[in-house]
C-alpha cells in the first residue's frame, strides 16, 4: 500500500511519528476510497496513539509555508488544510454512550478501540504510517472482503452500533446509495428495530445525510432503503403519502411515490444541482391533498402545483433546510412545473412563451430539465410525442428570448414614473396601470420598449381620470 500514499503529507507524518516515537495511521474514508480506486473528497483522517493536537502542531511546523492549525480541544482533535486536502488528527479513543444522547463519553484508547468505534467495516480499515511498517493494512473486521462483496456491515453488533449513534442508520443508507452497495441483512433488520432512535439526532445532522443521499448518482436507491426501514416515514412523512394507486370505475392513477423517484433519478442523470433535485422531489408533493375522482372524467389533481409550492416552506423549515433563495427557487419550479407541459400539449403561442420566460427568469433552463424529467410514461409513442413537443417549446423559447429579451425582464415603466407623470401619491391605481402595461407586452399587444409603454400609460391613465402633470 505504501506506493499509493503519494501525498507528501504522509511522508511528513511518518517523520513526525518517528521523532515523537508515536504510532500514526490513516483511517476511514481515505483508505476505503483508495481500495475502491474512487476519487477521494480530499479528506484524510489520522489517528495517533497519543495527542492528536500535539502531533498536528509538529506536522504543520514541517509543511511548506505557514499552515494554520484549527484546534477542537473539547474533542481532542486538530485540523489543517494542505494543498487542497483537509487533514484531521485525533488521538485513538474508546467511546461509550448514554441512552438519551448520541454524544459519547470519550477516553484514551488503542488503535483496536478506535477501530471498534467506527460505523462500518469498510470505514474501520487503517494504513500504518509508522516506520518500518509504513503501508501495512490493518483490517481487523475484514472490511476489504466487504468492499469486494459490496456490503455495508457494522464492525460490532448492529443493534449496539445504531442505538449508540442513530445517525449511523442514515449513514448506512448514504454509503449504500453512493457506492451502490447492499446493506447486510442483519444490519437492515437492526435499522428497522432502531429507527425510532433517530429522534435523539438533530434534524440538521439528519438533513446533511439526507442531502448526501439526494446528491448520489441514483438517489432513488436511498429513498427505497429509507422507506423499507421506516426511516423515511419518520423524517419525511409527506413524501410517504404519495404512495399508492386507487382504482374507481376502472380508472386508476399512477403511484406518485415511484413516479417521483423516477423523476428524481432522471434529474440526477443530467444535473448535480441539489435544489433542482429537491424540486423534483417536491413537484407532485400536493397530489395526495388535491386528489379527487370526478365521475366521467377520472382522477384530477387540480391546482396541485399551487398547493405544492405553498408546502415547500413548511417542509424546508421542518427539515432545517435553507429558508433563502434556494427555497424560493424550489418554490418557483414546483409552481411552474406544469406550464411547459401544458404548452407542449397545445399550440405554442408567443404570449404563453413570453409569460413563461417572464415568470421563470434565469431558471427557465432548469424548469425545462425538470419538465423533461417528468416524462416517465412507459408508452413509447406518448414519450416520443412529448419529447418532440418539448423540442418545439424550446425552439419557441429561444426565438422569443432573442426577439423580446424577457428573461429577468422588468417593465420599462416604473411605479415612480407613473406617480411623477400624473402627480399622484402611491396608490392602488399605480399598480393597476403598471400591470396593464406588463400584460400588454406579454400578450404582444405593444412592443417591449419605453415609447410604446409610455404611450399606453397615458391612454390608461386618461381612462382612469388622470391627467399628465
Secondary structure, DSSP 8 states (H G I E B T S, - for coil): -GGG--SHHHHHHHHHHHHHT--EEEETHHHHHHHHT----SEEEEEESS-HHHHHHHHHHHSSS---EEEETTTTEEEEEETTEEEEEEE-EEEE--TT-SS-EEEE--HHHHHHTSSSGGGS-EEE-STTSTT-EE-TT-HHHHHHHTEE--SS-HHHHHHH-THHHHHHHHHHHHHT-EE-HHHHHHHHHHGGGGGGS-HHHHHHHHHHHHTSTTTHHHHHHHHHHTHHHHH-HHHHTT----EETTEE---HHHHHHHHHHHHHTT---HHHHHHHHHTTTTHHHH-EEETTTEEE-TTHHHHHHHHHHHHHHHTT---SHHHHHHHHHHHHTTHHHHHHHS---HHHHHHHHHHHGGGHHHHHHHHHHT---S-HHHHHHHHHHHHHHHHHHHHHHHHH--TT---SS-HHHHHHHHT--S-HHHHHHHHHHHHHHHTTSS-SSHHHHHHHHHHHHHHTT----
